[in-house]
Amino acid sequence: LVDKRPYSTIKLPEPFLYHDGNSNRVSDEMPLIRTRPLALVLGWSNASVKSLSKYAQLYYKEGGCDSILLPSKPKMIYNPNHGRDVMQELNKVTVQTDCDLFISGFSVGAFLYSNMLMHLREENSLGESIEPRIRGLIFDSPVDWYGVPSGL
């Protein structure tokens, strides 16, 4: 039996998933050796993997990006510490890659991106590694703290 996985992979922490644009497959493992840019697709509350995968496929077709998907859950919003912890885990993953990044935040996903930024500001070495590689930001119906109650 031959293991067909790339020899250098990282297991993504829950709830993140890797979407390989070339094969249109979703996995909890991501190759660390990157030849394509990476889109971080931060979903709306209770977004399905199937729905987020449609956007990931669009980013692959139009920009050659693989994606990390975050199907956001309400707990990430109504418990800000949990949301912040989830985004800290994303920072730990993205710092291990050296590719260009695109951020796509839908609704509360844009709010979670702000948690990611706060963590990058606090951990200066992470920010110095990640922020210069961000090549694009795409937000659809972003929600701020005051809009969260009506969004949930």
DAPEFEN-V307253 format. One record per pair of residues at least 24 apart in sequence whose C-alpha atoms are under 7 Angstrom apart, sorted by the first residue. I is the first residue (numbers start at 0). GAP is how many residues later the second one is. If there is no record, write none. Layout:
i gap
I GAP
I GAP
This chain:
i gap
5 25
7 24
7 25
14 55
14 56
15 52
15 53
15 54
16 51
16 52
16 53
17 49
17 50
17 51
18 37
18 47
18 48
18 49
19 46
19 47
20 36
20 39
20 44
20 45
23 33
31 65
33 65
35 28
35 29
35 30
36 27
36 28
36 29
36 62
36 63
36 64
37 27
37 28
37 29
37 61
37 62
37 63
37 64
38 26
38 27
38 28
38 29
38 62
38 63
38 64
38 65
39 27
39 28
39 29
39 62
39 63
39 64
40 26
40 27
40 28
40 29
40 62
40 63
40 64
41 27
41 28
41 29
41 62
41 63
41 64
41 67
41 68
42 27
42 28
42 29
42 62
42 63
42 66
43 28
43 62
43 63
43 64
43 65
44 27
44 28
44 29
44 63
45 25
45 26
45 27
46 24
46 25
71 37
73 78
82 29
83 31
83 32
86 25
86 28
86 29
87 28
87 31
94 31
94 34
94 35
98 34
99 33
99 34
99 35
100 32
100 33
100 34
101 32
101 33
101 34
101 35
102 33
102 34
102 35
103 33
103 34
103 35
104 33
104 34
104 35
105 33
105 34
105 35
105 36
106 33
106 34
106 35
106 36
107 34
107 35
109 29
109 32
109 33
110 31
110 32
110 33
